[in-house]
Amino acid sequence: MKNIFKQALMAVSLIAAAQGAFATGDAAAGEGKVAVCAACHGGDGNSPAPNFPKLAGLGEKYLTKQLQDIKAGKRNIVEMTGLLNASSDQDLADMAAFFNSKPLQLSGAKPMKVKVNAGIEVDALKLGERVFRAGNKVVGTPACTGCHSPRGLGNDPAGYPRLSGQHADYIEKQLRAFRAGERVNDGDVMTMRQVAEHMSDSEIKAVANYISGLN
């Protein structure tokens, strides 16, 4: 777990050093460039569908990187194939700035049970809070708060996105994708892949649900 923390700190340093690689976004200019995004993500970045992520307030640096990665094919999202091909780096930065300027509407966590340890059912909110705030020392999973802040608001200068209020289904899908190695754009130190590597299905579902209600 200490190794993961060290790598996360290294990633923050590398991201900070590379800040100049991103164009400065103009939210006002971005408003006229996001019409194609509205069908899935909502006009203000608050997607009404849990299979599409909310983009509002996610973090400008993170959003810019994701848009660049999608355009370059480093992150494969079938629904977005070809949509960004004609967009310049400035266009992507402007789109990111626009969505980041919008307030995020909370999804809200749900009371639920998850099965752990040979079918034993536990309170998902309690398990999710424990994983989010303390990780799992037994298998070396670090707390989410180290990068995404105690309230899940992220760290935009470091490129770590806001998680709080996001659709639980979407968070769960991304954690599973990192765990399976299907999503690999978390940098050379593979921070998120190492975080999710030893998480159980119940931990992933519980922490995703808990995060969706944070603010």
FENNOR-V393922 format. One record per helix or strand. SS is the DSSP state (2 for helix, 1 for strand). FROM is the first residue (numbers start at 1). TO is the last residue. Records with the same first field share a line. If there is no record, write none. Layout:
SS: FROM-TO, FROM-TO
This chain:
2: 2-17, 19-21, 27-33, 35-41, 60-72, 78-80, 89-100, 124-134, 145-148, 156-158, 168-180, 191-196, 201-212
1: 113-116, 120-123, 136-136, 141-141, 155-155, 160-160
